[in-house]
Amino acid sequence: HYPLRRQRQMCIRDSYDNERIGRLAADYFLQRGFKHIAYFNIGNYWHETERMPACREQVEASGSTFHEIEYYRHFSPTSQSALADRLAAQQWLSRTIAALPKPIGIILTSDDWAPCLLQACDVAGASVPEEVSVLGCDNDPTMCFCTSVPLSSIDVNWDAIGYEAARRLDRLMAGEPAPTEPVLIPPLGVVSRMSTNILAVPDARIARALRYIWEHFHEPIGANLVAEAAGLNRRTLERGFREHLHRSVWQEITRVRIEHARYLLAETQLKSHEIAHACGSVSYTHLTLPTK
């Protein structure tokens, strides 16, 4: 009867959407020009079987290279010699970090594993974020601000998960039938901090243009102004964006504005026209991603 009980428990759960988290993490690094992205696999069955395939698919579909860091194979918390195993696993991780191509973005299953990874980077002589960019998950301030480098992390939207769970429990107590599928709450987005404060674009001028867009998207900017800020003519700028980012300058400006608008919609009580103004658009109807 155990499999049936477990199946029922899984069906009524309200939780974060692991597949969306995996795709979001991959896209976060891809948008920054990373050609090598790794997943730090600690053997968490629920997380890794749902997040990692989605992450791998997103990375490989973009033409970048996916790396799996199989840490779980080298460390068992239930071992009879857990301390010795942990030391050996940490040494293996340091060697692995040293051997990986740079720059590389590494995705963690949770913020709790950041100290382990950052220590391995330190031993390997790999600087964070210049060579290894690290992205956590859960956006736990206790961890994100207590690591050697402030940790960027995915906000999985714990508040919405809690509210939805309470609403579901209320309906169950009122006699409504249990749902047949789990309710998955999408993540709010990535909270960027020092551990990912780098653009992995080989052309410094394109990286400079990209950073200018990220810092000035709320202003009335266009391709000509971005080109001037980067020290390029518009044709060279557009060609560089197509080559390194596979999108136009205007697509990037609009993409950044939409991402900020999504954040404001989820985290504030601003009206649509106020959000549009805060994102540098005249109207919320302009916040659509161009296809060309």
N, C-alpha and C positions, 0 to 999 in steps of 0.2 A: 504493500500500500504506500510505501514511502514515495516512489516516483509520482503517484497521483497527488499526494499531499503537496509535494514540492511544486508540481505543475500548477496547482490551484494558488499557491502562495505567489508564484511568479506572475500569474494572470492578474492579480488584484494589486500589484505594486504600482506605485507612482514614483518615477525616478527620472534621472537625467537621461538624455538621448545619447547613448554611446557612439552610435554611428555618426551623428552630427558633430559630436565633439572631435572624433577622429578626422573628419573632413575639415572642420574649422581649424584644427591645429596644423594640418598639412597646408591649407590655403594661406594661413598666416605667414608661414615661412616662404611659400611660393611667391606671394605678393612682394616679398622683400628680396627676391632674386636668388634664393638658395637653390643650388643644383644638387645638393646632398642633404637628405633629411633622414634622421634616425628615430626609431621608437625604442625607448628603454623598457624592455620587457621583464617585469618582475614576477611573472607567472600568476597574476590575478586573473583567474579564468573568465570571470564576467566581463572585466574591462578589456582584456587583450583579445578575446575572441570576437568582440563587437567593434572595438575602436581601431585595432591595428589593421584589419583588412580594409576598412574604409579609408584609413590614412594611406595605406600602401597604394590603393587604387587611385586616389587623388594625386599622389606624387608621381606615379608611373605614367598616368594619363597626360601629365604635363610635360613629360620627357625628362624629368629629373630622376635621380637615383635614390631608391629607398634602402635603408640599412636597418636591420634588426639587431639590437644589442641584447643577446640572450643571457641576461644576468641571472635569471632564475636557474639556469643549468649549473651555476657555480656557487650558489648559496642556498642553504636550506635552514630556515629558522628552527626546525625541529630536530636538527642533527645532534648527536651525542657530544659533538665538539663544536658547538655553534660559534664560539669565539674564533677558533682556528679557521673554521670555514669562512667566516666573515672576513678575516684578514686575507685569506687566499683569494676570495672573490673580489675584494677591493684591489688587490694587486693585479688580478686579471683585468679588471675594469680599467685601471690606469693604462695598462699596455694596449687595451683595445682602443681607448680614446686617443692615445698617441699614434696609432696606426690608421685611424680613420682619415679620409680626405678632409681638407679644410678649405674654406669655412664650411661648417656643418651646423644644422639646427637639430637639436635633440628634444624630443617630446617625452615628458614624464607622465606616468599614469596618475600621479598625485603629487602635491607639493611636498609631502613628507620625504620623498626620495631625493630632493634637491641637495641636501648636505652631502649625501653619499656621492652623487655625481660631481658636485663642485669640488669635493676633496680629491676625487680621481683626476679631474682636470688639472688641479694644482700640482699633483704629483707628476702628471704627464707633461707638465710645462705648457699646457694649452690654455691660452688666455680666454677669459669670458668677459665680454661677448665677442671679442675680435676674431677668435678662431672657432670657438664653440658657443653657440647661442642656445640658451636653455629656456624651455617653456614648460611650466607646471600646469596643474589642473586642480580646481576647487577654489582658488583665490582665497586661501586661508591667510589672513594678515599675520597670524602668529608665526607662520613659516616664511611668508614672502618677505618680511622685513627683518628676519633674524638670520638670514643666510649671509655668507660672505659678500655676495652681490645681490641686491634686491631683485626678487624673482618675478618675472612676468608670468601670468597665470590665466587660465580660462575660468571665467565666471560661469558656473554651471546653473545659476539661478536657483539657489537653495530656497529663497523666499517663496517663489512660485511653486516649487515642489511641496513645501510645507502646506501652503494654502490648498493646493489640489488634494493632498492627502487628507486634510481635515474635512474638506468638502465631500470627498468620497466616503470617509468614515461616517459622516452625518447621514448620507443617503443610505448606506448599508444598515445603520441603526434604525432608520425609518422603514426598513423592510424592502428596499429596492434590491434587485438581484445584483450579484457581483459581476463586474465587466468580464468579458471573455478575453480581452487583450490588455496588456499593461499600458498605462498612460505615460508617455515619454515627454518630458519637458525640454524644449530646446535651450541650449546655452545662450547667455546674454551676449557673449563675445569675449575678446581677450583684453585683459588689463595689462598694458605694456609698462615694463619697468626696465631697470638697467641691464638685466640678463639677456635681453634681446635688442639692445639699442645699437643695432648695426644694420647696414644694407649690404647684402652679398652680391652686389652688382660690380663686375670687373671694371667697367668704365666709370671712373670717378666723377665725370661730368654728368652722366646719367643718374648716378647715385645722388649727386648734389641737387639735380632737378627734382628727383623723387622726394627728397627730404623737404625741399621748398614747398612742394604740393602739400605734404603732410602737415607742415607748420602753418600754411597760409590758405588752406582749402576754404576757410570761412570768409575769405575776402573775394572780391570780384576779379579773380585771376583767369587767365587763358593761356594758350600755348605760347603766344608771343612774350608774355611777361615771364613765364617759366623759362623760356629759352634765354632771355636776357639775364635772369638770375643765375643760370647755369653757365653763362659765358659761351653760348652756342647760337647758331642761327636755327631758325625753326625747322628747316628741312633736315638738318643733322640731328636735331632733338627728336623729331618724329621717327626718323630711321632708327635711332638708338633705342627708343621705347619699343618699337616693333621687334627689333633684334633681341633685346635682353628681357623684355617683359611681355611680349606678344600682345600688346594692346596699345592704343593711341594715348596721347597726353590727355585728351579730353575724357576718354574712358576712365583713366586713373583719377582725374579730378572728381568726376561724378561718382566713381566707386567709393572714394574716401568720404565724400559727402553723405552718401547713402548709409555707409556704416555708422557714421556719427549720428545720423538721423534715427537709425534703429536704436542706438544707445539712448538717445534723448526720449524716444517714445516709451522705452521700457523703464527708465529711471526718473523721469520728471513728469510734471503735470502741464508742460507747455502745450499750447495749441499748435495746430498744424502750420499756420503761417509764421508763428514764432520759431518753430523748429526749422522751417525753411530758411528764415533769416539767419539763424544761428549757424546754418550749414553753408551760407554763402549763395543761396538760391533766391530768386525773386518770389517763387511760388512753389508749394509742395508738388505741384504737377510737373515741375521741372526735374524732380528727383527720380529720374528713370535712367537706367544705364543705356547709353547709346550702343548700337550694334556695330558701328563702323568707326 
